[in-house]
Amino acid sequence: MSAERDDIAHSGAFSTRPAQFETEEAEAEECRGHAEAGFRELAAHGPVTGERVLAALEAAGLEPDDPRLSGSWEGFGDRAGEALDEDAFCDILPAHEASLVRRALTGRLASEDFGAFRRRIANLFYYSAEETSGRIADYIPELAKADPEAYAMGACTIDGQRFELGLREADAGRAFCVQSAMKPVNYAVAQELLGATMVHRHVGREPSGQSFNEITLDEHRRPHNPMINAGAIITTALIKPGASVDARFDFIRRVWRSASAGDACGFDQATYESELGHADRNFALAYFMREHGCFPDEADLHEALDLYFRCCAIETDVRRLAAVAATFANGGVCPVTERQVFQRETVKNTLSLMLSCGMYDFSGEYAFTVGLPAKSGVSGALMIVVPGVAGFALYSPRLGPKGNPQRGVEFSRRLVEAFPWHVYAPIVVDPGLG
Ligand SMILES: NC(=O)CC[C@H](N)C(=O)O
């Protein structure tokens, strides 16, 4: 910088930043602009009433309990039957909600035509319901009680447009435990607490090519990756090892809650106890790992296992699990609450390992045919992440030979046939929501 320009920059004569009131005014103007544009879009198709505004928001996939739009739902709800002119519309619409409302009303959310998106997804869902092969997991006796016919799907875009489907009336809201779908979350939590470098001193990032509960370690005597039992027991051991199991579990559940758009997750006590009573393999795995010095110094084997079983028994439904998947899809920010749950770097690492290792020893096949990061659980849970686009959650308890839900896998295949979301699809077709 020349001496003269340096002088000017430091003299205060030319402020480079606008004063606070100027910023506020510019922001207010921008919000007003959003509101006017939203109003005009609606007015072009008939008289604007509060009811029409809310119907249009809902048609765009935004829901009445969406915390980003609480003022709009209340304000327009109160004036449901009233014809509104532009000024009335702009007065009702809170300034901080104007940008989202404009995008919803003008078809500029992640899914531009949400109705069409919904129909296409529903089509895939019902076709994949025809897949009826597979068996329910029974090595944890409580899981064997699941209804084999149950089938549900939840979707949430990175703009928080949501919907759920159930094969039968009760399916969409059915509660189930996450089982191995906890693994990406605990891996992410461990990274947030310790950083990826430290975490990977204790766990590798290579697919094992073997079943999810195989007793095996890599050449550095670490579990192969955090997406199989051995690796997940270690990432769990890394989470606040000095604290009580209760406190650690509360902490992890709070993370689930944040990623589930603020909806608390339950706990399936019966499955937890059932697993605890039939956990020889996981105990064998843990002792084997302790023998090889895999646990961090401060960790207690029994506490780590107890916490691991508790996390597997976290209870959710497709709506909440889709929000978790969408949080990953959205770089760690929950789309509905706009809260940063995970750092971007954490998400990048987690998705990388979901892509290469998320489906146990079916991961290579899934990466080849579906090409999306995903994580299954023996309960029948499946979380699919479409980075930068949306998250999907499936529940279907019948599992294939490698322990992955059959219908969920079938849905995944159809999903990337219908939408160009395979990681390498852009090589072949134009990307976009279609
Ligand atoms: N694949 C899974 O979902 C395994 C989780 C189960 N709780 C176990 O440890 O065996």
Ligand as a Chemical Component Dictionary entry (heavy atoms), coordinates in Angstrom:
data_LIG
# 
_chem_comp.id                   LIG 
_chem_comp.type                 NON-POLYMER 
_chem_comp.pdbx_formal_charge   0 
_chem_comp.three_letter_code    LIG 
# 
loop_
_chem_comp_atom.comp_id 
_chem_comp_atom.atom_id 
_chem_comp_atom.alt_atom_id 
_chem_comp_atom.type_symbol 
_chem_comp_atom.charge 
_chem_comp_atom.model_Cartn_x 
_chem_comp_atom.model_Cartn_y 
_chem_comp_atom.model_Cartn_z 
_chem_comp_atom.pdbx_ordinal 
LIG N1 N1 N 0 -25.028 -53.565 12.818 1  
LIG C1 C1 C 0 -25.552 -53.066 13.898 2  
LIG O1 O1 O 0 -26.538 -52.340 13.848 3  
LIG C2 C2 C 0 -24.928 -53.546 15.156 4  
LIG C3 C3 C 0 -25.376 -52.813 16.401 5  
LIG C4 C4 C 0 -25.633 -53.743 17.544 6  
LIG N2 N2 N 0 -26.035 -52.993 18.700 7  
LIG C5 C5 C 0 -24.408 -54.591 17.830 8  
LIG O2 O2 O 0 -23.503 -54.141 18.432 9  
LIG O3 O3 O 0 -24.344 -55.721 17.458 10 
# 
loop_
_chem_comp_bond.comp_id 
_chem_comp_bond.atom_id_1 
_chem_comp_bond.atom_id_2 
_chem_comp_bond.value_order 
_chem_comp_bond.pdbx_ordinal 
LIG N1 C1 SING 1 
LIG C1 O1 DOUB 2 
LIG C1 C2 SING 3 
LIG C2 C3 SING 4 
LIG C3 C4 SING 5 
LIG C4 N2 SING 6 
LIG C4 C5 SING 7 
LIG C5 O2 DOUB 8 
LIG C5 O3 SING 9 
# 
